[in-house]
Amino acid sequence: MGGQGKPGLSYKARRRWSLIVLLVGLPLYIVAVVTVVNWLDRPPLWLELLIYVALGIVWALPFKFVFRGVGQADPDKKPD
């Protein structure tokens, strides 16, 4: 798993998984959400906006652990 016996994914693994989630998973999720909302016979604009905002927040919750600390420097990298 992690470098020095730390539980969870390593920094490099989290970076890779975050790229996969953003480049593959998010577009698939967007297509699925738009398809499902279109099946609802186009709800009123305010309700449609509320649905998109709520689902735009909900998609990231399961992946919170993957994105945590990805934008920072590698904590396992030894200084030169």
C-alpha positions in Angstrom: 0.0 0.0 0.0 1.6 3.3 1.1 5.3 3.8 1.5 6.3 3.5 5.2 3.5 1.3 6.4 0.8 4.0 6.1 -2.7 2.8 5.3 -4.4 3.8 2.1 -3.2 4.6 -1.4 0.2 6.1 -2.1 0.5 9.6 -3.4 1.2 8.4 -7.0 -1.7 6.0 -6.9 -4.0 8.8 -5.7 -2.8 11.0 -8.6 -3.4 8.3 -11.1 -6.8 7.4 -9.8 -7.8 11.1 -9.7 -6.9 11.5 -13.3 -8.9 8.4 -14.3 -11.9 9.7 -12.3 -11.7 13.1 -13.8 -11.0 12.1 -17.4 -13.1 9.0 -17.7 -15.6 8.8 -14.8 -16.8 12.4 -14.7 -17.8 12.5 -18.4 -19.6 9.2 -18.1 -21.4 10.5 -15.0 -22.4 13.7 -16.8 -23.8 11.7 -19.8 -25.7 9.4 -17.4 -27.2 12.3 -15.4 -28.3 14.2 -18.5 -29.9 11.1 -19.9 -31.8 10.4 -16.7 -33.0 14.0 -16.4 -34.2 13.9 -20.0 -36.2 10.8 -19.3 -38.1 12.9 -16.7 -39.8 14.9 -19.5 -37.8 18.1 -18.9 -38.7 19.3 -15.5 -39.1 23.1 -14.8 -35.9 25.1 -15.1 -35.5 25.7 -11.4 -35.9 22.0 -10.6 -33.5 21.0 -13.3 -30.9 23.4 -12.0 -31.4 22.1 -8.5 -31.0 18.5 -9.7 -27.8 19.4 -11.6 -26.3 21.3 -8.7 -27.1 18.5 -6.2 -25.7 15.8 -8.4 -22.7 17.9 -9.2 -21.8 17.9 -5.5 -22.8 14.2 -4.9 -20.5 12.7 -7.5 -17.3 13.8 -5.7 -18.2 12.6 -2.2 -17.2 8.9 -2.8 -13.9 10.0 -4.3 -13.0 12.5 -1.5 -10.2 10.3 -0.3 -8.7 10.0 -3.8 -8.5 13.8 -4.3 -7.2 14.6 -0.8 -3.7 16.2 -1.1 -3.2 15.5 -4.8 -2.5 19.1 -5.6 0.3 19.4 -3.1 3.9 18.2 -3.4 4.7 14.5 -2.9 5.0 14.0 0.8 7.0 10.8 0.3 9.6 12.4 -2.0 13.0 12.9 -0.4 14.5 16.4 -0.8 17.5 16.4 -3.1 
